[in-house]
């Protein structure tokens, strides 16, 4: 039996079905394999290092040939285990680093559901013509290190490892292999009629599968997009003034472009014009105009803020590959707010954006006081901007092409449990990033809970396909934190200037 794509003992919960296509007679996929790089066909490729959002876009574009895709993740602690896209009909599992959200390894766990070839000519599992025995795999891929016999789920397996490629064969306990000692090494050999048959293949980066190396994305996969290496929120005391954004992009205009992207650092501030933003970040992926206000009731006591009849709609620049939205005032056409997305599961906008790896420093005078911990009912218009950007994202992500919409984040694979991720200091302040939980911010404030959140519900007629639950928005030091349940992670961060 083929082994499960989820490793034994993993705390996997929250499985959801992303897409199903079961109509008609299905043709088996025929894929080429490139060790340490990819698997794919003539129309698409799954490349190690690709961002989760781009893989999803490819799957959507191939809905007629790839169906029944399951998304597996840890809902209680999304950073603990890899995210998995399981192509059930094809016996392929794609494992993503939960922090960087990029493709870490590819497993083919059912050799009867897919046809694989090497060098585009050598089929090594096309049954009944070719049976992927141990000797046949050795013939196709050549010599390698001595085989290793291990135990998986209490059963012995034989592991054949090449650079960036691993083959796993189940071993029959009643059929012990012949062993010959050569130069102190134990060499495993089988008779032709009893040779084990391939059950799993793994494409990974590096020399050792257990090292869990996260590959950098090749430049040819940038497809003209940019991504954010880091985003720093600029602060003056407890007030936000803007962003410092470092973007990476594919060099252009060179015959020999090398193997590394070029980088550019820009500073974006409240009040910047649309021209200044496009000069720094380029054209947005989409421009979205803010829909009608959904929370007029929060402004009923303020006639000046409640006169929306003749007011033009604010608009968003959506930068999906940066995990960033820029909100512009419709009258002045200047920056009004910034929205940063962490792309966690359990949020409505999941898989539409790349993760924005931001850092924001919260001042220490937040402490246990409530002066800068505001009830969102007094900032309703600001909270609505957090919700409004989602509509543009959903429409664009559905229609955008797989190759042109998404660039790949090139973020180092950092241990989420590392204490360096979130720094606490009641005297100096707190450093918040894309992996911080709201409860950690509450703890920094001394456990102070003097205000209620705004509950965001997306179950109306235009958002009927919401697979996840509601989220809660909290306001603290001129920042709105949109949090998700049950993990408590921050889904979006909305930044606005003081006094707005």
HELIX and SHEET records of a PDB file:
HELIX    1   1 UNK A   52  UNK A   61  1                                  10    
HELIX    2   2 UNK A   88  UNK A   90  5                                   3    
HELIX    3   3 UNK A  134  UNK A  141  1                                   8    
HELIX    4   4 UNK A  192  UNK A  194  5                                   3    
HELIX    5   5 UNK A  209  UNK A  211  5                                   3    
HELIX    6   6 UNK A  219  UNK A  221  5                                   3    
HELIX    7   7 UNK A  274  UNK A  281  1                                   8    
HELIX    8   8 UNK A  296  UNK A  299  5                                   4    
HELIX    9   9 UNK A  320  UNK A  322  5                                   3    
HELIX   10  10 UNK A  364  UNK A  366  5                                   3    
HELIX   11  11 UNK A  376  UNK A  378  5                                   3    
HELIX   12  12 UNK A  380  UNK A  399  1                                  20    
HELIX   13  13 UNK A  438  UNK A  444  1                                   7    
HELIX   14  14 UNK A  461  UNK A  463  5                                   3    
SHEET    1   A 9 UNK A  13  UNK A  19  0                                        
SHEET    2   A 9 UNK A  69  UNK A  73 -1                                        
SHEET    3   A 9 UNK A  83  UNK A  87 -1                                        
SHEET    4   A 9 UNK A  92  UNK A  96 -1                                        
SHEET    5   A 9 UNK A 103  UNK A 108 -1                                        
SHEET    6   A 9 UNK A 198  UNK A 203 -1                                        
SHEET    7   A 9 UNK A 165  UNK A 170 -1                                        
SHEET    8   A 9 UNK A 155  UNK A 162 -1                                        
SHEET    9   A 9 UNK A 148  UNK A 152 -1                                        
SHEET    1   B 5 UNK A  45  UNK A  47  0                                        
SHEET    2   B 5 UNK A  38  UNK A  40 -1                                        
SHEET    3   B 5 UNK A  29  UNK A  34 -1                                        
SHEET    4   B 5 UNK A 114  UNK A 118  1                                        
SHEET    5   B 5 UNK A 122  UNK A 123 -1                                        
SHEET    1   C 2 UNK A 178  UNK A 182  0                                        
SHEET    2   C 2 UNK A 185  UNK A 189 -1                                        
SHEET    1   D 6 UNK A 262  UNK A 269  0                                        
SHEET    2   D 6 UNK A 239  UNK A 249 -1                                        
SHEET    3   D 6 UNK A 226  UNK A 236 -1                                        
SHEET    4   D 6 UNK A 358  UNK A 362  1                                        
SHEET    5   D 6 UNK A 429  UNK A 433 -1                                        
SHEET    6   D 6 UNK A 423  UNK A 425 -1                                        
SHEET    1   E 8 UNK A 286  UNK A 289  0                                        
SHEET    2   E 8 UNK A 315  UNK A 319 -1                                        
SHEET    3   E 8 UNK A 324  UNK A 328 -1                                        
SHEET    4   E 8 UNK A 335  UNK A 341 -1                                        
SHEET    5   E 8 UNK A 490  UNK A 496 -1                                        
SHEET    6   E 8 UNK A 479  UNK A 483 -1                                        
SHEET    7   E 8 UNK A 471  UNK A 476 -1                                        
SHEET    8   E 8 UNK A 454  UNK A 456 -1                                        
END                                                                             
